[in-house]
Amino acid sequence: MTAPQHIAALFLAICAAAARAEPPITAIAFAPNENILVVGSQQGLELRAWPSLERAGALPTELANVHDVAFSPDGAMLAVAGGAPSESGEIELIDWSTRVRIGRAVLGEDVLYAARWRPGGSELLVTGGQGYAAIINADTLKPRCELLGHTRAVLSAAWLSQDTALTAGVDSTILLWNTVTAATQRSLNQHTDAVQAIIVQPPSDAMQRLLATIGADRTVRFWQPNIGRMVRLARLDSRPTAAVWSANGEVIHIACWDGRVRSVRAEDAELLREAKAIDGVAYAIAMAPDGDVVVAGSAGQLTRLRVPNTHSNPN
């Protein structure tokens, strides 16, 4: 084989391999009270059995990019957020009992990154590109109000209470909202780069709920959101991409750009452990019913990882 023929054959082999490669998994969520995991990517929506992680079916979707999947508080509905970058944000609603899509809407002019159900389940907080954030009616998927305050893409959102929500994104700002009046209550500005995720500590009678945020500045920060005070900070060796609280609210597990998961204790921001989860970038993480986590990312990888969830250091 001549040199040009060899180069041409190599090029074709690379193209063929690229065509076979799976896109990254960008969203995962456990169905409440079921051993089923919903997995989202550019290939659509898959169902995986737990704990085997074997394929167990698919769900209907027209989204070219899936960035978030979220079950309603009662587990009856699944919201799917995504769309086409710089073109449209899109959300779909799937009836979980029948696995049938029952609603679809276009929201904004850029992709949606997050959809979070209000604790009562009647509304959704959605966020996306170009500073888009809105409260939408879960039945009609139409906006009740827009939350105007971010200057760049809004990557994450969370509910602090029935009438209080949080949003964060590329402008490095975390905003606390009164969702009745659509007015900003407070701005948290300690991050020095994009805020990748914002998650609220699970409820507990024994402690005041904290807010945890992770940023492209390679930090995880813990806040008392009602007074706008950052109380602790931990620095990471890799850029974080997604995070989840342990069930008891003592530890935050963080998926990172290097494919590792880092577990940080909330009470003192101590790094308890870091462990390799996947090859490449870890884009999504979810808490399993048994307290382990599922991590997803590059090339369709999906893996189960045992993590610490108490005060004790496993090492």
Residue, then its C-alpha position, 0 to 999 in steps of 0.5 A: m500500500t502506498a503512503p497516500q493509500h495508507i493515509a486514506a485508509l487511516f482517515l476512513a478508519i477514523c471516520a468509521a470509528a467516530a460514526r460508531a462512537e456514542p455521544p456523551i450521556t448528559a442527563i440521568a434521573f432515577a424514577p421514584n420508587e422504581n428500579i429504573l434510570v432515565v438516561g438522556s443524550q443526543q441519541g434520545l432517552e433510554l431506560r436502564a434497569w437498576p442495578s444492572l444498568e442494562r438497557a430496558g427500553a426507550l422513551p419518545t423525544e424530539l429533542a436533538n440535545v437532552h440536558d436535563v430530565a426531572f421527575s415530578p414530586d409524585g413521580a407521575m410526570l417526567a420533564v425533559a429539557g434541551g433543544a438546539p443551541s442558538e435556535s430554540g429551547e424546548i421542553e417535553l412532558i412525558d406521562w410516566s405510567t404510559r410512557v407517552r409524551i403529553g406535552r411539548a413547548v418551545l421556550g426562548e431562543d437558545v437551548l434549555y439547561a435545567a428543569r426543576w419541579r416546584p415542591g407542589g408539582s404544579e409548576l416548573l422552573v426552567t433555565g437556558g441560554q441567553g440568560y433565560a429563566a422562567i416559571i412555567n405551568a406544568d399543565t400548559l407548559k406556558p410561562r407564568c413569569e420570566l425571571l430577568g436578572h442573568t446576563r449569560a446562560v443560566l446553567s442550573a436551578a433549584w427550589l429553596s421553598q414553595d415560593t423561593a427559587l435559585t438560579a445560577g450560570v455563566d455570569s458566575t452569579i447566584l440569584l435568589w428569587n421570590t417566585v410570586t413577584a418574580a423579584t430578586q431577593r438576593s445575589l450571591n457573588q463569590h464564584t469567579d467563573a461559571v456556576q455549573a450546578i446549584i443544589v439544596q441540602p435535603p430537609s432535616d430537623a437537625m440542621q439549617r439547610l445549606l446550599a451547595t454550588i460548584g463552579a468552573d473556578r474549581t471550587v465547591r461552596f456552601w452557603q446559608p442562602n436565607i442570609g446570603r452568607m458563604v460559610r465554607l469552601a473547598r478547592l478541587d483539582s479538576r473542574p466540576t460538572a455536576a453534583v448531588w447530595s447524599a441522602n442524609g445531607e452530610v456529603i456532596h458528591i461531585a462529578c468532574w472533568d477528569g472523570r473522577v468523583r470527589s466527595v466533600r463533607a458539608e460540615d467542614a468542607e473536607l475532601l473525604r475521597e476521590a475515585k475514578a468513575i469513567d474515562g473522559v468527562a463525567y457530565a452527570i451524576a445521580m443518587a441511587p436508591d441504595g446510597d451509591v451514585v451513578v455517573a455518566g459522561s463521555a462516549g455513553q459511559l454509565t457506571r455505578l460507584r460506591v461513595p461515602n455518605t456519613h461523617s466517617n472517612p472511608n480511608 
